[in-house]
Amino acid sequence: MTILVVGGSGFLGSELVRQARVAGHTTVATYATEPGAASPSAWCPLDLRDTGSLDAVMAEVNPRVIINASSRHADWAVTAEGPLQLAKVAARRGARLVHTSTDAVFSGVGRAHYDESCLPDPVTPYGAAKAAAETGVLALHPKAVVARTSLIIGHGRSVHERLVHQLAAGTVDGALFTDDIRCPVHVSDLAAALLELASSDATGMRHLAGSDALSRHDLGVLIAERDGLDASRLPTALRADSVVPGALDVRLDSRATQRQLRTTLRGAREFLNPADQALSADPT
């Protein structure tokens, strides 16, 4: 089976490429600026804002499955409109599409737990762009899967892990919020679940987040303890008191999707356990 990983040079995309290759799939990955560290069967430059570029890649690769792991934060053309172009082309060519979304589509106002039936109510430009992409993808490609996830952790390479090291070393200013709750997921679990959904007949909205709800500070403490850092050096703050926009408490309920998966979406307390070095080792 030929799999096209859009955004293959990113953190999640690299893990998708690795696992797809291990599973024996012909795997082509795209990049926006330069190829990443992953080793797909081939790399293709792709600008999702350019329909000609997208058509050329699809004609060359002719994938059976497309997994979109790309995003450019609040860039509307890439994050909101790009996936719509991808969905149109995938539907026209009969390719299966799995589009990765985020818990940032929710505000955390009035409720904390969000299952797949909850409607987006974003409070940031990034969340609004991702919410627009969700709606458009499913409208244009009704057989697609939209998979919302949370903070992605793993192998010391995530932005969250790097920030904890920088804060502990005092090389950057900032703080970890104690009132900002999420359900972190390990990148290996997330990639495996996305590939499993890609090879199934699942459609519609799916939630893929870890089983533990943690504040960003609690998550930072677990990372520090795993990596032998002094967790007491991690500054704390309240998002409610800051000028940084974002939801306060968004806990993705992934139980319905988990029941349909062989892949276990572990909680951060398990996959960041310092006693289990195998879970934190880099598989590459």
Secondary structure, 3 states (H helix, E strand, C coil): CEEEEECCCCHHHHHHHHHHHHCCCEEEEEECCCCCCCCCCEEEECCCCCHHHHHHHHHHHCCCEEEECCCCCCCHHHHHHHHHHHHHHHHHHCCEEEEEEEHHHCCCCCCCEECCCCCCCCCCHHHHHHHHHHHHHHHHCCCCEEEEECCEECCCCCHHHHHHHHHHHCCCCCCEECCCEECCEEHHHHHHHHHHHHCCCCCEEEEECCCCCEEHHHHHHHHHHHHCCCHHHCCEECHHHCCCCCCCECEECCHHHHCCCCCCCCCHHHHCCCCCHHHHCCCC
